Amino acid sequence: MTYKTKLAAGFVLAAAAAAVVIPPAAPAQALSGTPQEQAACRPDVAKHCKGLQGDDDNVFVDCLVSHAPQLSQKCRKVLEAHGKLPSR
């Protein structure tokens, strides 16, 4: 797995965990977002947030939110659905 792939996968886990309020007993799948949500934001993470590292889930979400005007429509819709961006 390349660094970009690991970073993108890490973001998706972080974004889903930060963007969704999950009860403590929720299954692990809920933390990672759906495969479609992961695929929607992976290119945007690689493009806009490639230099980020760390375990803070909000770092990647904050990065994408700060690049909202440049995000793909697919990733923007994911963030809107989770309340991280206002709907257009």
C-alpha positions, 0 to 999 in steps of 0.5 A: 500500500502506497503512502497516498493510499494509506493516507486516503484510507486514514482520512476516510476512517477519520472523516467518518468517525468525526462526521458521524455521531456514533453510539459506543456500541456501534459496529466497526463498519460505521466508523469507516463510512460506506465504501461509496463515501470512502471512494468519493473523498479519496481523490480529494484527500490525496490532492488537498491533504497529502501532507497531513499526518496524525491520529486526530480524526478532525485533522483530515475533515478540517483539511477538506472543509478548508478546501471546500471550494475545490472539492469534487462534487461527490466528496462535497456531498458526503461532507454535506450529508454528515453536516460538515458543510452547508448544502448548496 
